[in-house]
Amino acid sequence: MDKEKTGMLIKEARISKGYTQAELAAIIGVSNKAVSHWENGESYPDVGLLESLSSCLGISIEELVVGEPTDNDEFTMKEIKRLLRSKRKESIKKIIPLFANAIIMIIILGRFYFAFLSGRGYSWDYTNDFALLTVCYLIMIFFNCGPGKTQINNKMIFSKARVTFSLSLFALSIFCMIMFFAFCDIILKVIPAEYVGHTLSFLLGVIAVISAGLFEYIWFIAKNKCNELASFVNIGTIFLCISYREWLGSLLSIEVSLHSLWIITIVIGVMMITSWIISSLLRLNEKRRAFNGNSVRVRKH
């Protein structure tokens, strides 16, 4: 079973039939990109499409599977079974990132609800948030959407913009809390005391929601192909805002509060950077293994 042979076979049969990639894609009900990937040897057609391709291109299913004419039915059946196993693994690989993202969002939404919407009071120990944040980062590290890729194009430029925006949100949440403590007396003269906490809570909640939205955008649209720091920053910002919000109800004194808030900020910042570095190293290692594997295959040919 050779992707390149199968791709070349599909391409030659398509051209001999006079179809463009778009026309073939329309006939069998797939995208132009799917046909392009087949012909370039980047992927196989789904097993369910083999019959349609065979009928449309006038080549047998056996030839499509093997990539060349063959009369060995036993070999063909082995290849079909191998293809089915390969497709099953690909399906699992597609589900894993969705499952991982669902776990992260359940944690985030649950914490956001209890911190900002439930009105249950302030009994949460922020060290527990460190544990939840660790879980989220471990999921992001080990169930990410694929190895990092070096990109020098508009996507990479926009990637830098996302990182900058994410870091700005992180800094804004810190700035809001610093301003609250630094200018508390002035703020109380402008805003009634009973509304100060609600105002700051609202600002932190908005920052957390924007960060969550940006994280989801990166995960599903950008698919983390740039190995972005932004993904880790956004999760860190969300938990930073949640921890700040929880700590608002535990103010014993200015000194104790500032000390605790600095601990929260520094710990989350260190966790964020450390997790991103670990993820980057793992991706570099994965790229190195892939490169070495390709080199071995090239030498064999």
C-alpha positions in Angstrom: 0.0 0.0 0.0 1.8 3.1 -1.3 0.2 6.5 -1.0 2.3 7.9 -3.9 1.5 5.1 -6.2 -2.3 5.3 -5.5 -2.1 9.1 -5.9 -0.3 8.8 -9.2 -2.9 6.2 -10.4 -5.8 8.4 -9.5 -4.2 11.4 -11.2 -3.4 9.5 -14.4 -6.9 8.0 -14.5 -8.5 11.4 -13.9 -6.5 13.1 -16.7 -7.3 10.2 -19.1 -11.0 10.7 -18.3 -10.7 14.5 -18.9 -11.7 15.5 -15.4 -10.3 18.4 -13.5 -9.7 17.9 -9.8 -12.8 20.1 -9.1 -15.0 17.9 -11.4 -13.8 14.7 -9.9 -14.4 16.1 -6.4 -17.9 17.1 -7.3 -18.8 13.7 -8.8 -17.7 11.7 -5.7 -18.8 14.3 -3.2 -15.5 15.5 -1.7 -13.5 18.8 -1.6 -10.9 19.8 -4.2 -8.3 19.7 -1.4 -9.1 16.0 -0.7 -8.4 15.1 -4.4 -5.2 17.1 -4.3 -4.0 15.4 -1.2 -4.7 12.0 -2.8 -2.8 12.8 -5.9 0.1 14.3 -4.0 0.4 11.1 -1.9 -0.5 12.9 1.3 -3.5 10.8 2.2 -5.7 7.9 1.0 -9.3 8.1 -0.1 -11.7 6.9 2.5 -12.7 3.2 2.1 -16.3 4.2 1.5 -15.2 6.3 -1.5 -13.3 3.5 -3.3 -16.3 2.1 -5.1 -17.3 5.6 -6.4 -13.7 6.3 -7.5 -13.5 2.9 -9.2 -16.7 3.5 -11.1 -15.9 7.1 -12.0 -12.2 6.5 -13.1 -12.7 3.1 -14.6 -10.1 1.3 -12.5 -10.6 -1.5 -10.0 -10.8 -1.2 -6.3 -7.8 -3.6 -6.1 -5.7 -1.2 -8.2 -6.8 1.8 -6.1 -5.8 0.0 -2.9 -2.5 -1.4 -4.1 -1.6 1.5 -6.4 -0.9 -0.7 -9.5 -2.5 -3.6 -11.4 -2.6 -6.8 -9.4 -4.2 -10.3 -9.6 -3.2 -11.3 -6.1 -6.6 -11.2 -4.3 -5.1 -12.3 -1.0 -2.6 -9.4 -1.1 -5.3 -7.0 -2.0 -7.5 -8.1 1.0 -4.5 -7.6 3.3 -4.0 -4.1 2.0 -7.7 -3.3 2.4 -7.6 -4.5 6.0 -4.4 -2.4 6.6 -6.1 0.6 5.0 -9.1 0.2 7.3 -6.9 0.0 10.3 -5.1 3.1 9.1 -8.4 5.0 8.7 -9.5 3.9 12.1 -6.3 5.3 13.7 -6.8 8.6 11.7 -10.4 8.9 13.0 -9.2 8.4 16.6 -6.5 11.0 16.1 -9.2 13.5 15.0 -11.4 12.7 18.0 -8.6 13.1 20.6 -8.2 16.9 20.1 -12.0 17.4 20.3 -12.1 15.3 23.5 -9.1 17.2 25.0 -10.7 20.6 24.2 -14.0 19.5 25.7 -12.3 18.6 29.0 -10.5 22.0 29.1 -13.7 23.9 28.4 -15.7 21.9 31.0 -13.0 22.9 33.6 -13.0 26.6 32.4 -16.8 26.9 32.2 -17.3 25.2 35.5 -14.8 27.5 37.3 -16.1 30.6 35.5 -19.7 29.8 36.6 -18.7 29.3 40.3 -16.4 32.3 40.3 -18.6 34.9 38.4 -22.2 33.7 38.1 -23.2 31.5 41.0 -23.1 34.1 43.8 -22.0 31.4 46.2 -19.4 33.5 48.1 -15.7 33.1 48.3 -14.7 29.9 49.9 -12.4 28.6 47.1 -8.7 28.2 47.8 -6.8 29.5 44.8 -4.2 26.7 45.1 -6.9 24.4 43.8 -7.0 26.6 40.7 -3.3 25.9 40.2 -4.1 22.2 40.1 -6.9 22.7 37.5 -4.6 24.9 35.5 -2.0 22.2 35.6 -4.5 19.7 34.3 -5.4 22.0 31.4 -1.7 22.6 30.5 -1.0 18.8 30.6 -3.9 18.2 28.2 -2.6 20.9 25.9 0.9 19.5 25.9 0.1 15.9 25.3 -3.1 16.1 23.2 -2.3 19.1 21.0 -3.3 19.3 17.4 -0.1 18.2 15.8 3.6 19.2 15.5 4.7 22.7 15.2 5.5 24.1 11.8 7.8 26.9 10.7 5.7 29.3 8.7 7.0 32.5 7.1 3.8 33.9 5.6 0.8 36.0 6.6 -0.4 33.3 8.9 2.7 33.5 11.0 2.4 37.3 11.1 -1.2 37.0 12.3 0.1 34.4 14.8 2.3 37.0 16.3 -0.7 39.3 16.5 -2.6 36.7 18.4 0.3 36.2 20.8 0.5 40.0 21.4 -3.2 40.3 22.0 -3.2 37.4 24.4 -0.3 38.8 26.4 -2.1 42.2 26.4 -5.2 40.5 28.0 -2.9 38.9 30.6 -1.3 42.2 31.4 -4.7 44.0 31.5 -6.0 41.6 34.2 -2.9 42.3 36.3 -3.3 46.1 35.6 -6.9 46.0 36.8 -6.0 44.5 40.2 -3.0 46.8 40.7 -5.1 49.9 40.0 -7.7 48.6 42.4 -5.2 48.5 45.3 -3.1 51.5 44.2 -6.1 53.9 43.8 -8.7 52.3 46.1 -9.3 55.5 48.0 -9.8 57.5 44.8 -12.0 54.8 43.2 -14.3 54.7 46.3 -14.8 58.5 45.9 -16.0 58.0 42.3 -17.8 54.6 42.6 -20.0 53.7 45.5 -18.4 51.1 47.7 -21.1 48.5 47.0 -20.4 48.7 43.3 -16.6 48.6 43.3 -16.3 44.9 43.7 -19.0 44.3 41.0 -17.3 46.6 38.6 -13.9 44.9 39.0 -15.5 41.5 38.8 -17.2 42.5 35.6 -13.9 43.6 34.0 -12.2 40.4 35.0 -15.1 38.4 33.7 -15.0 40.1 30.3 -11.2 39.5 30.0 -11.7 35.9 30.9 -14.5 35.5 28.3 -12.4 37.1 25.5 -9.5 34.9 26.4 -11.6 31.8 26.3 -13.0 32.8 22.9 -9.5 33.4 21.5 -8.3 30.1 22.9 -11.2 28.3 21.1 -10.4 30.2 17.9 -6.7 29.1 17.9 -7.6 25.5 18.8 -10.2 24.9 16.0 -9.3 27.4 13.3 -5.6 27.8 13.6 -5.2 24.3 15.0 -2.2 25.2 17.0 0.1 24.7 13.9 2.3 27.6 14.9 2.9 26.2 18.4 1.7 29.4 19.8 2.4 30.9 23.2 -1.1 32.5 22.8 -2.9 29.2 23.6 -1.0 28.9 26.9 -1.4 32.6 27.7 -5.2 32.6 27.2 -5.7 29.7 29.6 -3.4 31.4 32.1 -5.3 34.6 31.8 -8.6 32.9 32.4 -7.4 31.3 35.6 -5.7 34.5 36.6 -9.0 36.4 36.4 -10.8 33.6 38.2 -8.2 33.6 41.0 -8.3 37.4 41.3 -12.1 37.3 41.4 -12.1 34.7 44.2 -9.5 36.6 46.2 -11.6 39.8 46.1 -13.8 38.4 48.8 -10.9 37.4 51.0 -9.3 40.8 51.6 -7.8 40.8 55.1 -5.4 43.7 54.7 -3.7 45.5 51.8 -0.3 43.9 52.6 -1.6 40.4 52.9 -3.8 40.8 49.7 -0.9 42.2 47.6 1.4 39.4 48.8 -1.2 36.7 47.9 -2.0 38.4 44.5 1.7 38.5 43.6 2.0 34.8 44.4 -1.0 34.0 42.2 0.4 36.1 39.3 3.9 34.8 39.5 2.9 31.1 39.9 0.4 31.3 36.9 3.0 33.1 34.8 5.7 30.5 35.6 3.3 27.7 34.9 2.3 29.3 31.6 5.9 29.7 30.3 7.1 26.3 31.6 4.2 24.5 29.9 4.8 26.3 26.6 8.6 25.5 26.8 7.8 21.8 27.4 5.3 21.7 24.6 7.8 23.4 22.2 10.6 20.9 23.1 8.3 17.9 22.6 7.3 19.3 19.2 10.9 19.9 18.2 11.7 16.4 19.1 8.7 15.1 17.1 9.8 17.2 14.1 13.4 15.8 14.5 12.1 12.2 14.5 9.9 12.9 11.4 12.9 14.5 9.6 15.2 11.5 10.5 12.5 9.1 9.3 12.1 10.9 6.0 15.9 11.0 5.5 16.0 7.2 6.1 13.3 6.6 3.5 15.0 8.9 1.0 18.3 7.0 1.4 16.5 3.7 0.9 15.0 4.9 -2.4 
